[in-house]
Structures are given as C-alpha cells and as structure tokens.
Amino acid sequence: MRPINIGLTDEQRVGVIDLLNHNLADSYLLVVKTKKFHWDVVGPQFISLHELWDKQYEAISTNIDAIAERIRALGGYPVGTMKGFLEYASLGEHPGNIPMATGMVAALVEDHEQIVRNMREHIDSCSEEYHDEGTADFLTGLMEQHEEMAWMLRSFIEGEALAANGARPDLQSKAPVGV
C-alpha cells in the first residue's frame, strides 16, 4: 500500500480511526433501534412517529456511510460486523423490549444524547490530541444533526402526552427554562 501523506502521523490516523469506529458502531445501533421502533410503533402517534423515524433512519444511514468513508480516507477499515459494532458501541441493546410510543421516543432521545456527548469528546480528541481538524469538523456536523434529532424527539414527549389508547393522562404544567 502506498504511504498516506496527509499531514498526520500513523499514530494520529490510527487514533482518529478508532474514534470514528466508535461513532460508526453507535450510529449503526441507533439506526437499528430507530428502524425497529419505526416498524413497531402503535397508537395515536403512529403516523407522526412512523414518518419522523423514517426521515431520521435515512439521515443516520447516510451518516453511517460517510463515517465509514472517512475511516477509509484516513487509511483504516471500518468495523463491519454485528460483533464489532456491539464491541465498539457505547449504546446498549434491549432485545425483547417493545415499549409504548413515548417510551420509544425517550429511549431514542437518550441514545442521541449519548452520541452527542461522545462526539463532543471525540471532537476535542481529534483537535487537541490528534491535530485532525478535518475530522473534528466532520464530527461537529454529525453531532449537530444528532442534537437536532434529539430536540425533535424531546419536543414530542414534552408536548401533550397520550396513552396508547388515546387517553390524556393528567400533566403537570412546565415553565420554560429561564422564565
């Protein structure tokens, strides 16, 4: 293989590739969870969640490919097996658990927020430890997408609550932060 001469040492590239593989694994688990909930959601929120998760699933799938291609551009190989994804991922699986719609949303919010926290650390490492501003910028764009997806999901569960049978449980009123 021809040596890679892009201004990063082999050690820097290997470090960044490892971080990216962690992001790839988390993204892969998240896309599986999102698609599973997309298939399984029921109740009055079905249409809105089914359509939202379809859009989010597509965006995450596109990002998975971009992460894998970034790894290849740096001379590495992306994790590509379920075993590898589970070893690298910080997200957990919950097999056999099919929560109600609001529980599904809450679980995905937690996963997106975990990914955002991880990416913040990885962005700092890319810049400060590995001096790879290109990957730091790349991860910043991905992180912002996860922040937006988490916001959309949080907005759903912070709105009017509905039980699967359409009942409206009593809600406590919330005041906006800083008001």
C-alpha positions in Angstrom: 0.0 0.0 0.0 1.2 3.5 -0.9 2.1 5.5 2.2 -0.5 8.1 3.2 1.0 11.6 3.4 -1.8 13.9 4.6 0.0 15.7 7.4 -1.0 13.2 10.1 1.3 10.6 11.6 0.3 6.9 11.5 -0.3 7.2 15.3 -2.6 10.2 14.8 -4.6 8.4 12.0 -5.0 5.2 14.0 -6.3 7.2 17.0 -8.8 9.1 14.9 -9.9 5.9 13.1 -10.5 4.2 16.4 -12.8 7.2 17.5 -14.6 7.1 14.2 -15.2 3.3 14.5 -16.8 4.0 17.9 -19.1 6.6 16.2 -19.8 4.2 13.4 -20.9 1.4 15.9 -23.1 3.8 17.9 -24.7 5.1 14.7 -25.3 1.5 13.5 -27.0 0.5 16.7 -29.1 3.7 16.6 -30.2 3.1 13.1 -31.3 -0.5 14.0 -33.2 0.8 17.0 -34.8 3.6 15.0 -35.9 1.2 12.3 -37.3 -1.3 14.8 -39.4 1.4 16.6 -40.5 2.7 13.1 -41.9 -0.8 12.5 -43.4 -1.4 15.9 -44.9 1.9 17.0 -48.7 1.8 17.6 -51.3 4.2 18.9 -52.5 7.7 18.2 -48.9 8.8 17.5 -48.3 6.1 14.9 -48.3 8.3 11.7 -46.3 11.2 13.1 -43.6 8.9 14.7 -43.5 6.5 11.8 -42.8 9.4 9.4 -40.3 11.1 11.7 -38.4 7.9 12.3 -38.3 7.2 8.6 -36.6 10.5 8.0 -34.2 10.0 10.9 -33.4 6.5 9.8 -32.5 7.8 6.3 -30.3 10.6 7.7 -28.5 8.2 10.1 -27.9 5.7 7.3 -26.4 8.4 5.2 -24.1 9.3 8.1 -23.0 5.7 8.6 -21.8 5.6 5.1 -20.0 9.0 5.5 -18.3 7.8 8.7 -17.1 4.6 7.0 -15.8 6.6 4.0 -13.9 9.0 6.4 -12.3 5.9 8.0 -11.2 4.7 4.6 -9.9 8.1 3.6 -7.6 8.0 6.6 -6.3 4.6 5.6 -8.3 2.5 8.0 -11.0 -0.1 7.8 -14.5 0.4 9.3 -16.0 -2.0 11.7 -18.4 -4.1 9.6 -19.8 -6.9 11.7 -22.5 -7.0 14.3 -20.0 -8.4 16.8 -17.7 -5.5 16.1 -20.5 -2.9 16.3 -21.5 -4.3 19.7 -17.9 -4.3 21.0 -17.3 -0.7 19.9 -20.7 0.8 20.8 -21.5 2.7 23.9 -25.2 2.3 23.3 -26.9 -0.8 24.6 -29.4 -3.2 23.1 -32.7 -4.1 24.8 -33.9 -7.2 23.0 -37.4 -8.3 23.5 -38.4 -4.9 24.9 -41.1 -3.1 22.9 -42.1 0.0 24.9 -45.1 2.2 24.2 -44.6 5.0 21.8 -43.5 7.6 24.3 -41.1 5.1 25.8 -39.6 4.5 22.3 -39.1 8.2 21.9 -37.5 8.6 25.3 -35.1 5.7 24.6 -34.1 7.3 21.3 -33.6 10.7 23.0 -31.2 9.0 25.5 -29.3 7.4 22.6 -28.9 10.6 20.6 -27.8 12.5 23.7 -25.2 9.7 24.4 -23.9 10.0 20.9 -23.7 13.8 21.2 -21.7 13.5 24.5 -19.4 11.0 22.9 -18.9 13.2 19.8 -18.0 16.2 21.9 -15.2 14.2 23.5 -14.1 12.8 20.1 -14.1 16.3 18.6 -11.8 17.5 21.4 -9.5 14.5 21.0 -9.4 15.0 17.2 -8.3 18.6 17.6 -6.2 18.5 20.8 -4.6 15.0 20.8 -4.5 14.1 17.1 -4.4 17.5 15.4 -7.0 16.4 12.8 -9.2 19.4 12.3 -10.8 17.9 9.3 -12.3 15.0 11.3 -13.2 17.4 14.1 -15.2 19.5 11.7 -16.7 16.3 10.2 -17.8 15.1 13.6 -19.1 18.6 14.5 -21.6 18.4 11.6 -22.7 14.9 12.6 -23.1 16.0 16.2 -25.3 18.9 15.2 -27.6 16.5 13.3 -27.9 14.3 16.4 -28.6 17.4 18.6 -31.5 18.3 16.2 -32.9 14.8 16.1 -32.8 14.7 19.9 -34.5 18.1 20.1 -37.3 16.9 17.8 -37.8 13.8 19.8 -37.7 15.7 23.2 -40.3 18.1 21.8 -42.6 15.2 21.0 -42.6 13.8 24.5 -42.6 17.2 26.2 -45.9 18.0 24.4 -49.3 16.7 25.2 -49.0 13.1 26.5 -51.3 10.5 25.0 -51.5 6.9 26.2 -51.6 4.2 23.5 -55.4 4.1 23.9 -55.7 7.8 23.2 -56.4 8.8 26.8 -54.8 12.0 28.1 -53.1 11.5 31.4 -53.0 14.4 33.8 -50.0 16.5 33.2 -48.1 18.9 35.4 -47.5 22.2 33.8 -44.0 23.1 32.9 -42.5 26.6 32.9 -39.9 27.4 30.2 -36.3 27.4 31.5 -35.1 30.9 32.5 -38.6 32.4 32.6 
